[in-house]
Amino acid sequence: MTTREHTVVESAVGGSAPVGAGTRPVSPGTRLAWADVAKGGCILLVLLWHVIVKDYLQIDWRLDVPVLGAWGTFGELLLPMRMPLFFTISGMFAATAVQRPWRSVARPRAARFLYLYGVWLMIHTAVLALAPDFPTDRASDLGGLLAQLTVTPSNLWYLYALALYFVLAKALRRFPPAVLLVAAGTLSALATAGLVDTPGNRGGLYQNLVFFLAGLYLRRYVLRFADAVTGRRLLLAGAAYALALAAVAATGTARLPGVALLVSVLAVLFGIAVAVRLVRRPAVGEPLAALGRQTLPIYVLHMPVLALLHRLIAEPVAGLDEPVRLALALGFPFSLTVAVLAISLGLHRLLLAVRASWLFDLPGEGSAARRPTSRYAVGGRTARTNGVSLITSEERTCPTLIRPEPARLRSTCRRQPDGWPAGCCVPRCYAHPPSTGCSVSGCC
């Protein structure tokens, strides 16, 4: 869902990994590989879930076999993972930005996402009016639109949450992390139990703050877990998640305060373990990582695309002969997910080609169109991308880091401005500080 800012992940999450672990940058300026894979998987799960509940289950299939229920159950089993894992990674990448002065982070971390939310809310409102039967939140009058802009976000709520969570985390950064985590966890437990009012997508805001803060304050523990993932631990994490789901289903305790939160914690650990292992399998890891670096266009474009496709295909599909409907129903969610994904990415490329980059980044200094290519490692190989992601690290600003400052470069540097690490050699052309070390490879 969404644009993720890429800085040096190593500094954003701290620590170092064993060589070959696949969970850390393989060289300075290389991003955390498993995080891209996890983001790619999460955005696919978001898209698949929307295809299932907003299109597939809305078609009149008229089938006696339980294939529809199987797809619905499959989607529900993955609900505890996709957004909590997304927000955990978001929090990890926000770690150093939270400590910086407001003047250097307000634009990329708050204004940018609020701008994107506002722009795409208007676009969604206009496009969804063409598909009135499509089952998703949309504003039908000015009052509803104002509510979605302020207190009850639309299906674009992830963009809204990124800005809100960062502002809250920075404003409350002097409070003990344990206090913030307990408070956010309590809010999540109350929201999932239905004990607080959650109109629209407000429930998502309440439920996922704790995961953003966990990524922010517990990032070292998350990375230690990722570094220690083996095949055996992956199986243990999957078994724990599966047992938790089975226990909740058997006991009917899903609405008890804290139960959904615990299941989501296990789901996040399982998701991280899967992503770490997939990094070592480039045939799967590289495509997922590529999607993970393009989450924003997929997130903002897929819902209008899906709504228009639903309007076009729902009735013709329902009118097919039963054998054809049965054959189509078996793999329909997967096929439509691939189609919506391809159309969304194609529209993104088309919009960039006609110079509509303002749809995907806040116009002005530092926009995505002027960011340099970043480097990523998956399966021991390095790739380059200019993709737009919903989670931001500092790598785009600082493609090359040095520590300490070489004496031969001192003559090219100006005085260290506020916000740069002590001892940095600062090239004149850089306007924003890196999270650690000094960038010397050129201008952003």
N, C-alpha and C positions, 0 to 999 in steps of 0.2 A: 502496500500500500503505500509509497509512498515515497519525499526525496531524502535520501540518507547522505549525510555529509561525510566525505571521506578524508580523514586526516590520518596521522600516524597511529595506527591501532595499538602498536606496542606501547605507546605512552598513555593512550586512553585507558588501557586495561592493566598495564603494569606487568612485571615479572618477565621471565624468560622460559622458553620451552626447550626440551631436548631436540637436538638436530634430527630432522626427519619425522618429527611428531605430526606435522601437518596441521598443527593448531596455532602456529605463530608465523610471523613473517619470516621467509627464508633469507631475506636480505633487508638492509635498511630501506624503508619506504614501501615495503611489501605489506599488503593488508592481511588481516586475520582471515585465513581461507575458510574455515568452517562456518564463520559468521555469514559469509556470502551464500554458502550452500544452504544454511538454515533459512536465510531470508528467501531464497528462491523456492525452497520447499513450502514455506509459510504462505507466500503469495499464491502459489498453486492451490494450496488448501483453501484459502480465502475464495479464490475463483471457483473451485470445484463446489464448495458449499453453496455459494450463490446460484450456481447452475442447478444444483439439486433442488433447493427449496423455492427458488423464484421462477424456475422454468420447468424442470423435469416433473416435479410433483404437482404442478399446476395443469399439466396436459391430461386430457381425458383418455387414458390409455385403455381402459376397459379390459383389464387382464385379470385372470383368476390366479395366476402364479404370484408369489410374494416378492417379485424382483424389485418393485418400487420401494417396499419396506426395507429391503436389504440395502439399497443405495442410501435411503434416509438414515438407517442405523449406522452405516459406515461413516457418513458425514458427521453424525452426532458424536461418534467415538473420538473423533479428532478435534472436536470443538475446544476441549481444555488445553490444547497445545498451541494452536496457530497464533492467536493474538498475545497470550502470555509470553510466548517465546519471542515474538516480534518486539514486544516492549522490553523484555530483558536485554536483548541486544541493543536496543535504542538507549537504554540506561547506561550500558557499558561504554558506548561511544560518546556519551554526554559527560563522562567523568571529569575530564580536564576543563571543558567549557564552563562547567558550573563554578569553577574556581576563578574564572577570569572576570575582569571588569565588565559591567553591563554594556559599556559603549562598544566593546569588541564582540559581543555575542548576541545582543538584542536583535540585530538584523538577521543573521543566519539561523538563529535558533528559535526565535519567536515570530518576528515580523514575517519571515519567509513562509512559514507554515500557515499562519493566519491569512496571508495574502492568497496562497494557493487554495486554501479552504474556501475563501470567499469567491474567488474566480470560478472554481469548479462547482460550487454550490449553485451559482447562477446558471452555469451550463447544464448541470443535471436537472435543475428545475424546468428549464426550457425543453430539453429533450424528453424527459419523462412525461411531460404533458402530452406527447404524441403517443404514449402507451399507457392510457389511464387504467387499464386492467392489470398492469404489471405490479406485483405485490412488493412494494418497497416504500419507505417513507419518502414523501415529497410534500413540498409546501403548495397548498392550493389557494392561498391568499397572502396578502402582505403581512398579516399578523403571524401566520405560520412561518413565513420566510424570515421574519425578524427573530422568531423563537429559535429557528435553526441556526441563525447567525450568532446567537448569544448563549442560550441556556440549554437548548435541546438539540444537539448536533444531528445532522443527517447521516446517511450511510457513508459519508466522507469523514466520519468522526475521528478516524485515526490521525488525520492531519491536525485537527483541532486539539486532540489529546497531546500530540508531540509538543505543541507550543505551550499548552497549559501545564503539562508536567514539568517541562524545563523551567518555566517561570516559578512554579511552586518549589521545585528542588533548589533553585538558586536563592530564592527569597528565604527559605528555611534552612539553608546550609549550615547555620551555626547551631541548630538543634542537634541533640544526639541522634545518630542514625537509628539506634534501637527504638527510640521514641517514635520516629517517623515511620519506621517499618511496622511497628505494632499498630499505630493509628491507621495507616493505609491498609494493613491486613484486616483490621476490624471493619473498616468501611467496605472492603471487598466482601467479607463474610456476610455483612448485613444486606448488601445489595443482592448477592446471589440467593440469599434466603428470602428475598422479597419483603424485607422489613423496612426498606426505604423506598420512596417513590422513584421510579426509573422510567419516565416517559421517553418514547423514541429510543435513541441510542445512548441516553444518559447512563444506563446501566453499565455499558462498556467503559465509560469514563471512571465510574466508581470502582469497578472490579479490577482494572489493570494498572492503576497507579502503583500498587505494591510491587508489581513486577518491574516497572521502570526504576523504582527506588532500589529494588534488589540488585538489578544490573549495575546501578550507580554505586552502591555502597558495598556490595558483596562480589564485585567483579573479580577480585583475586581468587576467591573461593570457586567461582564459576570457572575460571581459567585453570585452576588446579584440577578440578573435576575433568575438564576437557583434556588436559594433558595426560590424565591417568586412564583415559578410556581405552579399553581393550575389547576384543570380541566377547569375552566372558562378561565384562561389566555392561556391555551393550545389552546382552541377553538378560542380565539381572535387572537393568533399568526398565526394559520392555516388560519383563514379568511383573515387576512392581506396579507399573502403570496398568497392565491388564488386570491384575488382581484387584486393584483399587476400583477400576471400572466395574468389574464383576460384583464386588462387594456392595458398591453403591446401588447397582441395579437390583441385586437380590434383597437388600434391606430397605430400599425405598427412602434412603437418607439424603438424597441429592440436595434437598432444600434445607437441611440442617445447617446452621451457621458454621462455616469453617470447612465443611466437607468438600465443597467444590474447589476451594482454595488449595487444600491438600492435594487433591487429584491433579490440579493444574501444575503444582510444583513438581510432582512426579512426571507429568507430561513434558514439562520444560527440560528436565534432566534427560529424559528419553530422547527428546528432539535434538538436544546438543550431542548426545552420544551417537545418534544416527548420522548427524552432519559431519562429525569428526571422522567417522569411519568412511563416509562417502567421499571425503577429500582424497582418500587413498585409491579411489576408483574413478579415474578421470572420465571414463565413458559416461558415468552418471553425474559425478561431481562437477565437471566443467559446465555442462548445460545448466545445472541448477545454480551454480555460481554466477553464470551470465545473467540468468533471470534475477538473481539477487542484487545485481547491480543496475537493474532497470525496473525496480519495484514501483516507482512513482507513476510512470505512464500506464502500467498495467492497472494499478489501483484506481486511478482517476478515470480511465477510459472504459474499463470493462463493464461497468453497470449500464451506461447508456447503450453500449453495443449489445449487451445481453437483452436489454428491454426491447430494442428494435427487432432483434432476431426472434424474440419470443412472440412478438406481434405478427411476424411474418410466417412462422413455422408451426405455431401451436395448433391451429385449426387444420391445416393440411395433414399434419402428423396424426391427429385424432381421427381423420377420415380415411386412413389407410386400412387395408384388410387386416384381420387379426393376426395371421402368421407374420405379416410384414411388421406390424406393430410390436409383436413379441420379439422378433429378431432385432429390431431397432432399439427396443427398451433396454436390452441387456447391456449395451455399451454406450448408450446415448449420452449420459453425463460426461464420460471421458471424451467422446468425440466433440461435443459442444464446447467443453472446456478448452480443448486444443484450438478449435475454430475461433473462439472469443479471444484467446491469447494471441493468436496470429493476427487477427484483425486489429487488436489494440496496439500491438507493436508496429504494425504497418501504418496505422494512423499516426502514431508518434513520429515515425520517420517522415511521413508526409508533412506533418505540421512543422517539423523542424526545417524541412526543405523549403517551405514557404515563409520561413523566418517568423514562425509563431512560437519561438522559444520562451516568450513571456508567459505562456501557458504552463510552463514547467519549472519556472524559477522566478524569483523576485527580480524585476528589471533593475539594472544599475550595476554598480561595481561588484565584482565577485560572482556574477551570474554564471550558471552552468555552461553557457555558451563559450565563456572565456576561460573555463578551468582547464588545466592541462591534463593530458592523459595520465591515468594512474596504473600501477602495476599490481598484479594479483598472482598468488601462487595457489594452484590446485593440483594435487597429485604430483608435486615436485616440479611442475612446469609453470612458467610465468606467462601471463597474458596481459594484454592492455585493453583498456576500455575508456570510453568517454560517457558511459551510461549514467542515467540519473536514478538515484536510489533514495529511499525514504529514510535511511539511517545515515548519519553523517559521521565520518571520521576525519582526521586532520590531514590525511595523506595528500589530498589534492593541493592543499596549500604548500606542503613541504615534501616534494617528491624525493629529495635527497637530504639526509640528516647526517651531521657530523658531531662528534663529541670526543674530545674537546675541540675548541677552535684552533685551527692551524695558524701558526704565526704568519705564514706567507699571505694569508687572506685578510689580515687586520687592516691593511691599508685601503681595502675596498669597502670597509664597513663604516657605518655611521654609529652614533650613540645608541645604546640599547634603550628602546622605548618601553613604556609601561606594558606589562603583560608578557614580555619575553623572558625566558629562563635566564638566570644569572650566567654570565660568561659567554653569552652568545655573540657570534659574529653575524651582524644583521645587514644583508645586502640592501641597498637603497630602495630597490624596487618593491620590496615586500611591504604590504600594508597590514597584514595580520600575523600574529605570532604563532609559531609552531608550539606543540605541546611539550617538546623536549628537544635538546640539541639545536642545531642551526641549519637552516636551509641555504645552500650555496649554489644550486644548480641553475638558477635562472629566475625569470620573473613569472608571476602568476597573473 
